[in-house]
Amino acid sequence: MAETYLRGIAEGNTKNFANARLVRNYFERCIDRQATRIVQDENLTEEDLITFVREDMIEGNVVNALGKEEAEKGA
């Protein structure tokens, strides 16, 4: 999932594209989302601390687009 997202961003941005910075910033946002997700979990395991789930890796604008797609399919 992360690879697909980053490839899409890279292909869409050819002018002044900073690949390493983009990947680092994306990874840091994934860590932030993971931390937000697990902070309230009372039964944390080591696996929880080292594993990203789908929601950790999806950017907000992508989540909104996915939500619209799913809503349209259900309508």
N, C-alpha and C positions, 0 to 999 in steps of 0.2 A: 504494500500500500504506500509506504513512504517513497519507495523508488518510483512508482508511477506518478505520484504527486510532484516529486522533484524533477523528473523528466519533463513533465508538462510545463512546469514553470521555466525550465531551462530552454525549451524549444520556443516558448512564447516571448522570451526576453533575449534579444541578440545585442542590443545597444547598451553598452556599459554594464554588462551582466557580471556580477561578482559571485561566482559559483561557490567558493569556499565559505564566504560570509553568509550566503543564503542558507547553505546546509547547516552551518553552526547555529544560526538564529532559529531555524526550523527545529533542530534537535533540542535547543533550549526551551522552545515553546512546548514541545512534547513533554519534556521533563516537568514543566510547570503544570500542564494539564494532568499529568500522572499524579503529581503531588497533591493537587486539588482533589483528585478522585479518591486517593487512598488515605487522606488525612483523617477522615472520620471512621475508618475501618478499625474496629477494635481487635480484630483477629488477623493482623498482618502476618504474612509469611515472607521468607526471603525471596520467594518467587514473585510476590507482589511488588517488591522493591526493585526488581531487575527486569520486569516485563512490562512492555507497553501493550495496551489493548487498542482496538480500533479507534475508540473515542479519543485516545491520547494523541493519535497521529493525524487526525483530520482537523484541518484548519477551519475556523469559524465560517468563512464564506462558502466552503465546500459543504459543511454541515447544513447550512441554510439551503443550498442548492439541492442536496440530497433530500432534505425534508420536503421541498416543493415537489420533487420527482415522485417521492413516495405518496404524497398527498394526491397528486394528479392520478397516479395509478389506482388509488383506492376510490377515487371519485367516479 
